[in-house]
Amino acid sequence: MTWLIDTLLSTGALIVLVLLLRRPVSRLFGPGLAYALWALPLLRLILPPLVLPAEPVPVTLVAPPLADLPLAATPAGTAEAGGIDWLVLLQAVWLAGALAYLVWRVWQYRAMRRALLRDAVEVGRAGTVRLVEGPAIASPVAFGLRDKVVALPQGFLDRDDRRGRDLAIAHELEHHAGRDLAVNLAVQPLLALHWFNPVAWLGWRALRRDQEAACDARVLAGRDAHTRQAYARLIADFARGPNLGLA
């Protein structure tokens, strides 16, 4: 449990640090590096705590008189007889909340996937990524780690704005190519650890914004000004769509 508390405090501090640094880093070095900053709390989650060697301190043992010894010792951190160990109770609530959060996120993702693929029709492939159109899809969305999918609204491939259509699909394909969906999955244990912490939820929303900005930058790399303008209009249109689970 000491490891969990240490990880909670250190990852929370790193989330605050990234929240403070992300905007100036994005302005100075671009959205890609700002997005990469979120690796700091993730790496701290999986790495063991850093323990620095301490200077040895000489200890002089003095035996107390026999008469001063207690008849019975109570282990530190245990509750008195008949009482409640509040520390153990809080730890149990914390871990139960983390488990409930993970179960909820898995259920939410699976429900979203079922809803988007229900009555959807495959309309093409881009490498290992399936392109599907379906009635439950309001705007293009990428999901899936093994069965990779880009889901499109019905009739999307027949849009008159071919440039906008291709850019929208390129954006979702870049989410797959950039492993953004794997990052979203990797963040979930960190959010589970901080399920009660509002700073972590601010961090999650900021990470998603940085992720989208980094994806936009990768799509637009080397593009001309007209393409950038068309892309900006496209993003503004689709930003009004619903927020879909982990996608």
N, C-alpha and C positions, 0 to 999 in steps of 0.2 A: 504493500500500500504506500510505503514511502516513495517508491519509484513513480507511482501514479500521481501523487501530490507534486513531486518535483517536476514531472513532465507537464502537469497542468499549469503550474506557475511559469515555467520557462517557455512553453509554447504560447501561453497567453501574452507574455512580455514580447515575444517575437512577432505575434500578430499586431500588437500595438506599434512596434517598430516599423513593420512593413506599411501599415496604414499611414504613418507619418512620412515615410520615404517615397511611396509609390508615385505621387504626383510630381515632385521635383525630379525624380529619376526619369519619369516618362518624358518630361519636357526637355531634359538635357540629353538623354541617351536613347529615347524611343520607347514605345509601348512594349516591345519584346523584352527588354531588360526589366521593366517594371513588373511584368507578368512573372519573370523568372525569380523575382524576390520572394514569391510565395513558396518557393522550395525551402526556405529557411525553417518555418515552423514544421513543415512536413518532414524534413530531415531530422529535426530535433525529436519528432515523435518516434522515429524508429531507432535512433541512436541511444546508447546508454548514457546516463548522466556522467559528466566529467568530474572526476574526483581527484583533487590535487593532493599530493603527499604533504602530510603535516609534520612539523618538527616534533621529534620525540620529547616528551616532557617527563622528567624524572619524577617518580612517585614514591613517596615514603609511606609504607603501610604501618599503621599503629593499631594494634589489637585493642578493642574496647574491653573494659572490665566485663567479666561474665555476667555480672548482675544487671548490666545495662542493656544486654541483648533482649530484643523483643521475643515474646513467646511464640508469636506466629507472624509471618510476613504476608502482606497482600501484594500480589504482582502489580507492577505499575500499569496504569491504563485500564484496569478492570473495574467494573462497577461494584459498588458495595452490595452486600447480600440483600437480595430482594429489590435492588434498584435497576435503572436502565442505563446501559452503556450508550450514551448519546453519540459518541464518536463512531462506534460500530454501526449505529442506526443511520447516521448521515452517510457513511460510506456505502451502506446497502442501498439507500435511496439514490445516491449518485450513480452507482453501477447499474441499478435497475432502470434508471432514466436513460443511460447510455445504450443499454440493450434494447429498450423500447424504441429509441430513436432509430437505431439501425434496422430493426424490423419494419418500422413505418416507412423508411426510405426505400427498402427493397420492395415492399408492397406498392408504394407509390410509383416506382419505376416500372414494375411489371404491369400495373394497371394502365399506365400511360402507353406502354408498348402495345398491349392488347388493343387499346382503344384506337391507336393510330393505324395498326395493321388490319383491323377488322374491315373487311370489304375493300381493302387496298389492292391495287393491281400493279404488278411490276412492269415498268415501262422502259427499263434499260439498266445497264451496268456501267460502272466506271472502275475498272480493275476488280477488286474484291467487294466493292460497295454496291449494294442494290439500290436502284432508284424506283420508288413506288409513288403512285398517286392514290389518294383516298379521300372520302367525303368528310372524315373527322379532322382533317389537317387544314389549319387556317393559314399557316405560313411555313416555309421550308424549315425543316428541323433534322438534325443528325442525331442518331443514337445507335447503340450496340457496339460491343467490343469484339465479339466473335462473329456474330451475324451483323455485319455493318450495313446500316440503312441510312439513306437520305429520303425522308418522306416529303412529298410535295402535294399541294392542293390539287384537286381534280382539274384537269385541263391546263395545268401549268406549262407543260411543254408546248402548248399551242398558243401561248401568249404572243401578241404582236411585237412586243418589246423584246426582241431576241437577245440584245445585249444585256438587258437587265435580268432576263431569265438565266443566261449563262453565268453571269456574275453571282447571282443568288446560289446557284448550284455549286459554283466554285468555292464560295464561302463555306458551305456545309461540308464539301469534300475536304477542305483545308482543316476543318475541325478533326476529321478522321486522320488526315496525314500528320497533323501536329500533335496527335495523342491527347487532345484536350479532354476527350471523354474519359480516358484513363486517369487524367489528373482529377477530374470531378469525382471519380470513384475513390481515388486515393485519399481525398480530403475528408471523406465521410467518417472514418474513425476519429479524426481530429475533431470534427464537429460533434461526434458522439461524446467524446471526452469533455467538451465544453457545452453540452446541450443547454445548460442553465445560464450561460455567459453571453450577454448581449453583444459584447465586443467581438466574440467569435462570429456572430451572425452578421455584424457589420463587415467583418473580414471576408465572409463568404460572398456577400454581395459585391464587395470591392474586387475580389478575385475574379468573379464572373465578368465584371466590366472590363478589367484588365485583359482577361482572356479574349473577349470579343474584340477589343482594340488591337491586340497582338495578331489575331486572326485576320482582321481587316488589313493590317499593315502587310502581312504576308501575301494576301490576295492582290493588293495594289502595287506590290514591289515591281518596278519597271514599267508600270502602265502609264499611258498618256493622260493629259489633263481632261479630255472629254470622257474617258473611261472613269476617271475618278469622280467627275461630276455625276455621271449616271449611277455610279455605285452609291454615292451619298444620298441621292434621291431614293434609291432602292432601300437602303437601310432605314431611312426615315419612314417609309411606307410600312415595312415589316416590323418596325419597333412597336407598332400598335397592336401586334398579335398577342395571344395569350402566353403566359409563362408556363412552360411544360416541364414539370418535374425536374429530373436531372439533366435534361437535354441542354 
